[in-house]
């Protein structure tokens, strides 16, 4: 099943938002979150992401701005456990 034009614009906006967020202050955590957001997209949208990125690269080469960012509309990726796998607290007992 192919995406409608409205869905394509929505995905472009979501990817533009991810890129804008990453460009603000790039770090590994943001890159990982973008990967998770793309991974939880429906299959048709996930398959369209490389096309969107190629369009953005071509637009930037021509000096055009990216589309307006849109918030991610998919399910929120869950975080597992603590951010750190260790703690400085002494064991109880």
N, C-alpha and C positions, 0 to 999 in steps of 0.2 A: 504494500500500500504506500502511495506517495503522499508527501505532505502538501497541504494546501498552501496557498500564497501567504495567508495570515499566519499559519504555523511556521513557515520559513522565516517570516519577519520576526516572529516571537523568539525563535531559536537564535537568529542573528543578534537580537537585542540582548538575550541572556549571555551569549558568548562575548559580546561587546562589554557587558557589565563585568564578566569574569576578567577580561583583559585589562579593563580600566582599574579594577581592584588590584590586580597583580602589578600593574605599572606604578601605582601610588607608592608602595613600599614593598618591593619583591622579597619574598622569603620562601623557604621550603614548605612551610605549613600551608601557605596560600596555594602553592603549586599542587600539593597533595589534595587540598580541598577541591580545587578545580577538577582534578582527575576523578574524585569521588562524585562530584556533581554530574560530570559527563557519564560516568559509569551507571548512575541510577536513572538516566534519561531513558525513555522508551526507545526501542531498537531503531525505529525510523528516524527519530531525532538524532540519536547517537551517530547513525550513518551519515547524516547531513553535516555534522560538525566539521569534517575535513574540507568540505566544499565552502563552508562559511569562512574558515581560516584562509583558504586560498583567495577568496574574494577580498578579505581584509588586506592580505599581502599585496594584491594587485592594486587595491584602492590607495594604500599607503605609498606605493611606487608612483602613482599618478598625483600624489599630494592631496588626496581627498580625505576628509575626516571619517572616522568610524561612525556607524549608526549610533543613535542614542541608546545608552545602556538600559536594560530592563532587569528587574530582579528575577532570580531563579524561581521558576514556578513548580518545579518538581518536588519530590519528597526530600526532606532534609536528611543528609547523611548522618548516621549516628556515630558518636564518638565512643570508643571502647575504653573503659577504665580510666585510669589516671593518665595525665599527660606524661608523667615520668614513671619509669618502671621500678623506681626505688624511692626510699624515703630516708630522712635523717632522724626520724623518731626512733627511740629505743623500743624494743619489744615489750609488751605488757607482761607483768608477772614477776 
